[in-house]
Amino acid sequence: MVVLGSYCPGNGTFSQPWTQQGFSPCFYFTLVPTVLLSVCLLLGALQCACYARFGRAMEPKHIPRSRLYHGQVLLSLLLAVQPLGALLWQALDAGPLCGYALLYGCLSAVGWGCALGLLQLEHTQVLAQDRTRGHGTVLLLFWGLAFAAENLALVSWRSPLWWWSLGDAPQKVGRGARQGGLVEPGVHPSPSWGRDRKPPPSLSRVQPPHPG
């Protein structure tokens, strides 16, 4: 049976973002998914409205068939499912499930799910006056913020509250698997109307997880 513990485990508090030579995991893993989901939902809704008004669906023969694109979709899908798997891992553990881990898992899954939806939208539709190459501003901003958040976590390298400070390998694997890091899929050029473009190789980066 899953036992829900306090929102911040131990003596942690959301109001104290910096503690023990690093970010408080409770603060960090509340702020990051909230910002990412807000960007994806609010700006993504504006992008969807623009496509609904000024865009049109591409004919099947003009939609690029790229293995790199399918790999990017698979990466985004895994990123949407991974936080839920991390929650399941922690739920099977004997300890209580802290509130910020539950929030992080749910918001991250929804955020990457929305990004996957925008990715599919840009792949199958095009704006009538679009003359740009690559993805739209919303996806680029979302991936950029996710990448920045991953690197920001390294500021806490000396903190004993994060998984990399644990002593043995089993502890690191157990703690790391619970967290569900953020991976940034590569960005390939979105197709222009009636043109086929070859996407560049995708890039990926994994965010260090945090203790449960």
Secondary structure as GFF3:
##gff-version 3
##sequence-region A 1 212
A	DSSP	alpha_helix	25	54	.	.	.	ID=ss1
A	DSSP	beta_strand	55	57	.	.	.	ID=ss2
A	DSSP	three_ten_helix	60	62	.	.	.	ID=ss3
A	DSSP	alpha_helix	67	92	.	.	.	ID=ss4
A	DSSP	alpha_helix	99	124	.	.	.	ID=ss5
A	DSSP	beta_strand	125	127	.	.	.	ID=ss6
A	DSSP	alpha_helix	137	153	.	.	.	ID=ss7
A	DSSP	three_ten_helix	154	156	.	.	.	ID=ss8
A	DSSP	three_ten_helix	163	165	.	.	.	ID=ss9
A	DSSP	alpha_helix	169	179	.	.	.	ID=ss10
###
